[in-house]
Amino acid sequence: MEVYADPITVNCRKVLAGLQLMGIDYNLNKVDYFQSEQKGPSYVAINPNAALPAMRDDGLTLWESNAILQYAADKHGKTAFYPTDTKIRADINRWLFWSAVHGFRAATHSWLRIA
């Protein structure tokens, strides 16, 4: 699994921490956020949204932190982290979707108030 990320960003840290927590091996390809490398042609070929993180694995290219973590858990059978029971998974997905909209905004605004 190739992960394209800069650990300085919230969503990249989430993916790297999640993969480490699940014990899933990956190769980190650092994309320097502050140098805007995610907007360069080589990275945009991986993620046309020019956003971090992204992942490549067995011919699959995937972006969005929650999607990467869901894929990794499913591929490696990490059901303790992403159960297969549909009701439990629906509840987890609800919070993942919530965090993508509201949680990220709260984390970003909190950081801006500190800075």
C-alpha positions as CSV (number, residue, x, y, z in Angstrom):
1,M,0.0,0.0,0.0
2,E,1.4,3.4,-1.1
3,V,0.1,6.3,0.9
4,Y,0.6,9.9,-0.4
5,A,0.4,12.2,2.6
6,D,1.9,15.0,4.6
7,P,1.7,14.2,8.3
8,I,1.2,17.9,9.0
9,T,-2.4,17.8,7.9
10,V,-5.3,16.5,10.0
11,N,-6.7,14.0,7.5
12,C,-3.2,12.6,6.7
13,R,-2.5,12.1,10.4
14,K,-5.8,10.3,10.7
15,V,-4.9,7.8,8.0
16,L,-1.4,7.2,9.2
17,A,-2.5,6.8,12.8
18,G,-5.4,4.5,11.7
19,L,-3.1,2.3,9.6
20,Q,-0.6,2.1,12.5
21,L,-3.3,1.3,15.0
22,M,-4.6,-1.5,12.8
23,G,-1.1,-2.8,12.2
24,I,-1.2,-2.4,8.4
25,D,2.0,-1.9,6.6
26,Y,2.3,1.0,4.1
27,N,4.9,3.0,2.3
28,L,4.7,6.8,2.9
29,N,5.3,9.0,-0.1
30,K,5.5,12.5,1.5
31,V,3.7,15.2,-0.5
32,D,4.8,18.5,1.0
33,Y,1.6,20.4,1.8
34,F,3.3,23.8,2.5
35,Q,5.2,23.6,-0.8
36,S,1.8,22.9,-2.6
37,E,3.1,19.6,-4.0
38,Q,-0.4,18.2,-4.0
39,K,-1.3,20.7,-6.7
40,G,1.6,19.6,-9.0
41,P,0.9,17.5,-12.1
42,S,2.4,14.3,-10.8
43,Y,0.2,14.3,-7.7
44,V,-2.9,15.5,-9.6
45,A,-2.5,12.4,-11.7
46,I,-3.1,10.4,-8.5
47,N,-5.8,12.7,-7.0
48,P,-7.5,15.1,-9.5
49,N,-8.9,17.0,-6.5
50,A,-5.4,18.0,-5.5
51,A,-6.1,17.2,-1.9
52,L,-4.3,15.0,0.6
53,P,-4.2,12.1,1.4
54,A,-4.4,9.5,-1.4
55,M,-3.5,5.8,-1.6
56,R,-2.6,3.3,-4.3
57,D,-2.9,-0.5,-3.7
58,D,-3.1,-3.4,-6.1
59,G,-4.2,-1.2,-9.1
60,L,-6.7,0.8,-7.0
61,T,-6.2,4.6,-6.5
62,L,-8.3,6.0,-3.7
63,W,-8.5,9.3,-2.0
64,E,-10.5,10.7,1.0
65,S,-9.2,9.6,4.4
66,N,-12.3,7.8,5.6
67,A,-12.4,5.8,2.4
68,I,-8.8,4.8,2.7
69,L,-9.3,3.6,6.3
70,Q,-12.4,1.7,5.4
71,Y,-10.7,0.0,2.4
72,A,-7.6,-0.9,4.5
73,A,-9.7,-2.4,7.3
74,D,-11.8,-4.4,4.9
75,K,-8.8,-5.6,2.9
76,H,-6.9,-6.8,5.9
77,G,-9.9,-8.2,7.8
78,K,-9.6,-5.7,10.6
79,T,-13.2,-6.2,11.8
80,A,-12.5,-5.0,15.3
81,F,-11.9,-1.6,13.8
82,Y,-14.6,-1.7,11.0
83,P,-17.1,-4.4,11.8
84,T,-19.1,-6.1,9.1
85,D,-22.4,-6.0,11.0
86,T,-24.6,-3.6,8.9
87,K,-26.1,-1.8,11.8
88,I,-22.8,-1.3,13.6
89,R,-21.2,-0.2,10.3
90,A,-24.0,2.2,9.6
91,D,-23.4,3.9,13.0
92,I,-19.7,4.1,12.3
93,N,-20.3,5.5,8.8
94,R,-22.7,8.1,10.3
95,W,-19.8,9.4,12.5
96,L,-17.3,9.2,9.7
97,F,-19.6,11.3,7.5
98,W,-20.2,13.7,10.3
99,S,-16.5,14.1,11.0
100,A,-15.8,14.8,7.4
101,V,-18.1,17.8,7.4
102,H,-18.3,19.0,11.0
103,G,-15.3,17.5,12.8
104,F,-12.8,18.7,10.3
105,R,-14.2,22.2,10.4
106,A,-14.1,22.2,14.2
107,A,-10.5,21.0,14.3
108,T,-9.5,23.6,11.8
109,H,-11.2,26.4,13.6
110,S,-9.8,25.3,16.9
111,W,-6.3,25.3,15.4
112,L,-6.8,28.8,13.9
113,R,-7.9,30.2,17.3
114,I,-4.7,28.8,18.9
115,A,-2.4,30.1,16.2
